[in-house]
Amino acid sequence: MPDRATEPTGSRPLRVRPLVPADADLVLAIYQAGLDGGQASFEVTAPDWATFHAARLPEHRYVATDAATGKVLGWVAVSAVSARPVYAGVVEHSVYVDPAARGRGVGRVLLDTLIASTEVAGIWTIQSGVFPENTASLALHRRVGFRIVGTRERVGRHHGAWRDVVLIERRSATIG
């Protein structure tokens, strides 16, 4: 998808563009900030760039930047859920926003871009798991068409405590 500028209500314009290797340091710093908040993932340390790059599909990775400064404010990317052909149209996504940029519509713009990108590619399901305490993420996902599939109770330990994960998905209205 080409670069595009957007202006969320009440904030400075944003630009969304493909994530490139030159973004690595800022993307991984935003990822780590999300992990440090304790509500984003079971992971506690962002991977190195080689690991991040290898795990995510290159054609569906985007960053949102401040249109005036070019500063990366957030990112979105997907991973394949399975190598089996039957799941070729199903991906798992992650979206992270710099804590200083929250409330500017960054997550919404990134998810809208991801949805458009995956639908063009024939992907019919985007899924993820969200901690139930991450109410802002759950509300954002609901606004862009995700639904709650269910809750996996006490699925893993995080900082010494058992955590639930809410499974969410967005099914394409145009594919399948």
C-alpha positions in Angstrom: 0.0 0.0 0.0 1.3 3.5 -0.8 2.1 6.1 1.9 -0.9 8.0 3.0 -1.5 11.0 5.2 -4.4 11.1 7.5 -5.6 13.6 10.1 -7.4 12.1 13.1 -9.9 14.4 14.8 -8.2 16.9 17.1 -4.6 16.0 16.4 -1.7 16.7 14.2 -1.6 14.8 10.9 -0.2 11.3 10.7 1.4 9.5 7.9 1.3 5.7 7.5 3.9 4.0 5.4 5.5 0.6 5.2 7.8 -0.3 8.0 11.4 -0.5 6.8 14.6 -1.8 8.4 15.7 1.8 9.2 12.7 2.0 11.6 14.1 -1.0 13.6 15.4 0.9 16.7 12.2 3.0 17.1 9.9 0.1 16.4 11.6 -2.1 19.0 11.7 0.8 21.5 7.9 1.2 21.1 7.5 -2.5 21.4 9.6 -2.5 24.6 7.6 0.4 26.1 4.4 -1.6 25.5 5.9 -4.6 27.2 7.1 -2.6 30.1 3.5 -1.4 30.7 2.7 -5.0 31.6 -0.6 -5.2 29.7 0.5 -5.9 26.2 2.0 -9.4 26.0 3.4 -12.3 27.9 6.8 -11.3 26.4 8.9 -9.1 28.7 11.7 -8.2 26.3 11.4 -7.1 22.7 13.3 -9.3 20.3 16.3 -8.2 18.3 15.6 -6.9 14.8 16.5 -10.2 13.0 14.0 -12.1 15.1 11.3 -9.5 14.7 11.8 -9.3 10.9 11.8 -13.1 10.5 8.5 -13.6 12.4 6.4 -11.1 10.6 5.0 -11.0 7.0 6.9 -8.2 5.2 3.9 -7.1 3.1 1.7 -6.2 6.1 4.0 -4.1 8.3 3.3 -0.4 8.8 4.4 2.5 10.9 2.5 5.7 11.7 4.6 8.8 11.8 4.0 12.4 12.8 3.6 14.0 9.4 5.5 17.1 10.5 8.5 15.5 12.1 8.6 12.0 10.7 8.9 10.5 14.2 7.6 6.9 14.4 4.6 6.9 16.7 3.4 3.3 16.4 3.5 0.1 14.3 1.4 -2.8 13.2 2.4 -6.1 11.8 1.1 -9.6 11.2 2.5 -13.2 11.5 1.1 -16.3 9.8 -0.8 -18.5 12.2 0.1 -21.7 10.4 2.1 -23.1 7.4 -0.9 -25.3 6.5 -2.5 -24.0 3.2 -6.0 -24.0 4.8 -4.9 -21.2 7.1 -3.3 -19.1 4.3 -5.9 -16.4 4.9 -5.5 -16.1 8.6 -3.0 -13.9 10.4 -2.2 -12.8 13.9 -1.5 -9.2 14.4 0.2 -6.9 16.9 -0.2 -3.1 17.2 1.8 -0.9 19.5 1.7 2.8 20.0 4.3 5.0 21.7 3.0 5.9 25.1 3.5 9.6 24.4 1.3 9.3 21.3 -1.7 7.5 22.8 -5.0 9.2 22.2 -4.0 10.6 18.9 -5.7 8.0 16.7 -2.5 6.2 15.9 -3.8 2.7 16.7 -6.9 3.3 14.7 -5.0 4.5 11.6 -2.7 1.6 11.8 -5.5 -1.0 12.1 -7.4 0.6 9.3 -4.3 0.4 7.1 -3.7 -3.2 8.1 -7.3 -4.2 7.4 -7.1 -2.7 3.9 -3.8 -4.3 3.2 -4.8 -7.8 4.3 -8.1 -7.7 2.4 -6.3 -6.7 -0.8 -4.1 -9.8 -0.2 -7.1 -12.1 0.3 -6.7 -12.5 4.0 -10.0 -13.3 5.6 -9.3 -13.3 9.3 -7.1 -11.2 11.5 -6.8 -12.5 15.1 -5.0 -11.7 18.3 -5.0 -12.3 22.0 -5.4 -9.3 24.4 -5.2 -9.3 28.2 -8.7 -8.4 29.5 -7.2 -5.6 31.6 -6.2 -3.9 28.4 -9.6 -2.2 27.9 -8.3 0.5 25.6 -7.0 -2.1 23.1 -10.2 -4.1 23.3 -12.3 -1.0 22.7 -10.2 0.1 19.8 -10.4 -3.4 18.2 -14.2 -3.4 18.7 -14.4 0.0 16.8 -12.7 -1.5 13.8 -14.8 -4.6 13.6 -13.1 -7.2 15.8 -15.3 -9.4 18.0 -14.5 -11.4 21.1 -14.3 -15.1 20.3 -13.7 -16.2 23.9 -11.4 -16.1 26.9 -8.6 -18.5 27.6 -8.5 -18.6 31.4 -5.2 -18.7 33.2 -3.4 -19.6 29.9 0.0 -18.4 31.0 2.1 -16.9 33.8 3.2 -13.3 33.5 5.3 -11.7 36.2 4.5 -14.6 38.5 0.7 -14.4 38.1 -1.7 -16.4 35.9 -3.2 -14.3 33.2 -6.3 -14.7 31.0 -6.3 -13.8 27.3 -9.3 -12.6 25.4 -9.3 -14.0 21.8 -10.4 -11.5 19.2 -10.9 -11.7 15.5 -12.0 -9.7 12.5 -13.5 -11.6 9.6 -13.5 -9.8 6.3 -16.9 -8.9 5.0 -15.6 -9.1 1.4 -13.6 -12.3 1.4 -15.1 -15.7 1.8 
